[in-house]
Amino acid sequence: MKIKNLTISTLFLTLGLVLHITVPGAVGLMKPDFMLAFFFFALFELQSFREVLVISIVCGFLTAMTTSMPGGEIANVVDKLMTGPLVFYTYQFLINRFNQKITYCFISSIGTFVSGVIFLSVVQVLGGIQLPFEVFLFGIILPAMVVNSLLVLLISKVLERIKPKKEAKLRF
């Protein structure tokens, strides 16, 4: 893993962790996973499957440490390990075919949905859900899809402004 990719991924995951810690548990102690937006941007900067697995594991453990859902520790690691490669390969496939912002919104929506469904499925198997699955789907996952899409657009706008523009090199 290149130092540049590691540093950028670490910064994204740190920002996401701070946001994840500050969001309180909502419906049935589950909270929207806004760390996913930063996780997705960390994945967008990577080049290899090995890097994706490393970042997915790290993100899974970080969210597991800050979860408020009973049984959410295992579910967070499993869902990040499955969502990370899916998002990475979807991004690789779509980025040169569609507008960058459309690709970001689509991937963040689908990635959030898949992550939420995997998380809930694992927690349901572990017996940590007391409410019906649909309550979490409509109360947490769908609103998180919208917020993560908006957050991804905001982050992409910030990144556009801070990335250095390539200037013509003048020789004298």
Secondary structure, 3 states (H helix, E strand, C coil): CCHHHHHHHHHHHHHHHHHHHHCCCCHHHCCCCCHHHHHHHHHHCCCCHHHHHHHHHHHHHHHHHCCCCCCHHHHHHHHHHHHHHHHHHHHHHHCCCCCHHHHHHHHHHHHHHHHHHHHHHHHHHHCCCCCCHHHHHHHHHHHHHHHHHHHHHHHHHHHHHHCCCCCCCCCC
